[in-house]
Amino acid sequence: MKVSDRLTDIAELIIQCCVDLAWQQMTEAYGVPFCTGEDGDLRQVRVAVAGYGKLGGLELGYASDLDLVFLHDSCGALQQTQGDRPLDNGVFFLRLGQRIVHLLTMHSAAGRLYEVDMRLRPNGKGGFLMTGIDAFERYQRQEAWTWEHQALLRARPVAGDAHLCAGFEAARRRILTAAVHRDTLRTDVAEMRARMRRELSKAGRRIRHQARRGRYRGHRVSGAILVLAAAAAQPQLLRYTDNIRQLEG
């Protein structure tokens, strides 16, 4: 656990450095993104990064990839950068997200930092690379599947603006206490596990190794079911994102 904690610390520092560098490069070229706030005045847009999976659950290994979701808080009638070459904020965020991923994954003489998986963002590969925090919560409440709520159990902010990071954590708690499909939870998870077993059965020589790993996955899934089922009545269970402390809770 100590090794995983330190590897996670390193990853968070590197992600923050990449976010800062990408932000600097993009704002130098196109200006800082602004939007119209609730009072009608212009305000600077904030961005943050949420870590899922092993990064979110403090379980990184030496070969782990990074499951990331990029967030922003742009809203209002005016959403545009303020610079000599202004961009619509949506285009800015797309390019900013692409640049962050590039910095994390590009090959150099020393290798590359990490593999990055962005498929856990709303609507998966078909969704925006960087999602508005309000749209993220709306998707999780109205459209997300049970497996997405299970993934959100292990999600936490890892880089970016502190205010938006706090907003993500607050949204996460609201979603997991109020939006989980508890009436179909056991059925949903059972169907998901059955589908995973069917896929493993096609994996040939790897199946025995995957089956051994699956016993550990089974403990994680069981813990997730218990937390999801009880979170509305016991919201303190959502304080931690790692499996060990969730099971202890």
C-alpha positions, 0 to 999 in steps of 0.5 A: 500500500505504501508503494501504491500511495507513493506511485499515486503521489508521483502521478498526481504531481506529473498530471498537475505539471502537464495541466499547468504546461498545457494551460500555459501553452494554450493561453499564450496562443489564444488567451485565457478562457472567460465566461459569463457568471451568474451575476452577468460579469465575466469570470475566468474559467476553471479546469480540473482533472478527476482520476478513476480506477487505480489512480482514483483508488490509490492503487497504482502499480509500475505499469498502470495506466491513468483513467482520467476525466477532464472538467471545466466550469464554463457557462453562460451566454459568452464563452470565449478566450480573451486574446489576439486569436480568440477561440470558442471555449469548446474548441479551447477545451478540446485542444487543451485536453488533447495537449494534456494527453499528448504531454502524458503519452508522447514518446521521448528518448526516455520513453513515455510517462503513462498510457491514458484512458479517457473512456470513462468520461460521459458518453465514452469515446463519443463524448466531449474530451473535457466536460462541463461540471454541470453536464457531468452531474446531469449525465450521471443522474439521468443517463449513467449505468450502474457500472458508471456509478460503481466507477465513480466510487473510486473517483477523486479530483487529482489536479487543477483548480481547487474550487472546481476539484471541491465541486467535483467531490460534492457532485460525486457525493450527491450522485452516489447518495441520490442517483444510484439505481438501488432497486436494480443494483444487484441485478445490474451487477450480476448481469455485468459480471456474467458479461465479463465471464462470457468475454473471458471465456473467449480469451483462450490461454489467458482465462486461468490467469484472469480467473485467479485475478477475478477472485480479487475483482469479486471482492472489489465488486462485492464491496462496491455493491455494499457501499452503493446500497448503503451510501444514501443512509450512510454517506460517510462511506463515500469519504474514501475511494480506495477499496481497503478503507471502503471495506473497513467502512 
